Amino acid sequence: MMMLGRVVPFLTAAILAAPASAQLGDVLVGTQWVFDTDAAHPGGTVQAALQVRLDQQYHVNSNKPDEDFLIPTVLTVTPPEGFTVSKIVYPEPIMLKPAFSEVPMSVFEREFVYGHSLKLDKAEDSLL
């Protein structure tokens, strides 16, 4: 059994290393990891969620923006040795009609959650 306390710093560092800035300057981003268990077993899967909070006046494009010129939001998870990311689930976007556009945009805003599955390799006895 491996305590997830060793996993959280790797995942948190990966998120915090990503730039949290927009075209107008720095954006305050709050994040919190939530796991379905406090331990991982060899060969087992852990469900994890990343809760994201943005300042109220900000949004990010969804992972599938409707316009070609918009940059999609991508969650990149770099797990520690012995783990594999088996699935990433994006939140359901909302359609936002900004004042500068005639067309609504597919975005995530204020608070949203990414889900993903982490699989612990079967042969990772050295992590136990």
C-alpha positions, -999 to 999 in steps of 0.1 A, spaced: 0 0 0 13 35 -9 1 66 9 -12 92 -15 8 119 4 37 110 -20 15 116 -51 -1 149 -41 32 170 -42 40 157 -77 5 165 -91 4 199 -73 38 209 -86 27 200 -121 -4 222 -119 14 251 -101 43 250 -126 18 258 -154 15 295 -161 -14 311 -144 -16 342 -165 -38 356 -191 -35 383 -217 -42 410 -191 -16 398 -165 -16 375 -135 -48 356 -126 -54 343 -91 -61 305 -93 -69 283 -64 -66 245 -66 -74 216 -43 -68 179 -49 -94 154 -37 -88 116 -38 -113 88 -33 -89 70 -9 -59 78 13 -38 48 0 -30 31 -32 -25 -7 -37 -3 -23 -64 -24 -27 -96 -52 -5 -81 -67 26 -94 -72 59 -76 -99 84 -86 -87 120 -82 -103 153 -88 -87 187 -92 -110 215 -80 -102 249 -96 -113 283 -85 -107 314 -106 -113 350 -97 -150 359 -104 -142 381 -135 -121 354 -152 -128 323 -173 -107 299 -194 -116 283 -227 -130 248 -225 -110 218 -237 -130 220 -270 -135 257 -279 -159 264 -308 -136 287 -327 -103 276 -343 -84 307 -330 -92 300 -294 -66 280 -274 -81 250 -256 -75 244 -219 -56 212 -214 -49 194 -181 -15 177 -182 -9 153 -153 26 141 -147 24 113 -122 52 101 -100 71 70 -110 50 39 -107 17 56 -116 0 59 -150 -28 84 -158 -55 62 -173 -83 87 -179 -89 125 -178 -125 139 -176 -131 175 -183 -160 195 -167 -191 204 -187 -184 238 -203 -209 267 -202 -216 289 -232 -206 325 -224 -215 355 -247 -188 380 -241 -194 417 -250 -165 416 -276 -180 387 -296 -211 380 -316 -206 343 -310 -209 325 -276 -177 308 -263 -174 274 -247 -156 281 -213 -150 270 -177 -155 298 -152 -154 305 -115 -153 269 -100 -149 237 -120 -135 202 -115 -113 180 -136 -114 142 -129 -88 116 -136 -78 81 -128 -43 71 -115 -33 35 -118 -5 22 -96 18 -3 -114 15 -39 -102 53 -43 -97 59 -12 -77 70 -29 -44 97 -4 -40 71 23 -35 54 4 -7 
